[in-house]
């Protein structure tokens, strides 16, 4: 069994160069690869194209790379919590490709499965469909979407083993799962790294064959974008 462990995030991101395209897992701020993003923020790479469900917040997640102007283009489905993202987009400093969330997930999954393109009705009749091929299926128009082509996929898992087998937890599975194995090289950072044989094979979400590098992360913040609580009845009265 191949041991795919690397020492830390800095070693994990070795080979990422300016101008590359990266997939970064997570759903909102849930399950984002915090350690690798921080390592990228400390590196000199620029001109990146980042594929992610969201762009983080101003001082966390991909917001760290936006603050340092390391991202040239964002391909996302939701970007509503990042004021710096908004500023760069409106000023023309940042290229943005907004994609329906289901389409974004499928473009990742298609790349993971080796499927070059697919048809979907999502986005037909909107700006999303501009300059794209349209075909009709069962009387309904569909647009042609191509799978992503990324250099690195960076995901975060709850548990993993030395061989790269991964288990995700809760909402963190949403985009980490289809992004694993969807690029030329997949990096996985995990909360808990165990020896081969310690994971229940029936619980593994991503097999190690789809992962090239793995390490145990540290100091996870696990922030919440918008914390909302209801008032106690005594307070309301």
DARAKA-V53653 format. One record per run of one state. SS is the DSSP state (A for helix, B for strand, O for the rest). FROM is the first residue (numbers start at 0). TO is the last residue. If there is no record, write none. Layout:
# DARAKA-V53653
ss->[SS,SS]
from->[FROM,FROM]
to->[TO,TO]
This chain:
# DARAKA-V53653
ss->[O,B,O,A,O,B,O,B,O,B,O,A,O,B,O,B,O,B,O,A,O,B,O,A,O,B,O,A,O,B,O,A,O,B,O,B,O,B,O,B,O,A,O,B,O,A,O,B,O,A,O,B,O,A,O]
from->[0,4,5,8,12,20,24,26,27,29,30,33,41,47,51,56,57,59,60,62,67,70,76,82,91,94,98,100,113,116,120,126,129,133,137,139,146,149,161,165,167,169,179,182,194,200,203,205,206,207,210,212,216,232,236]
to->[3,4,7,11,19,23,25,26,28,29,32,40,46,50,55,56,58,59,61,66,69,75,81,90,93,97,99,112,115,119,125,128,132,136,138,145,148,160,164,166,168,178,181,193,199,202,204,205,206,209,211,215,231,235,236]
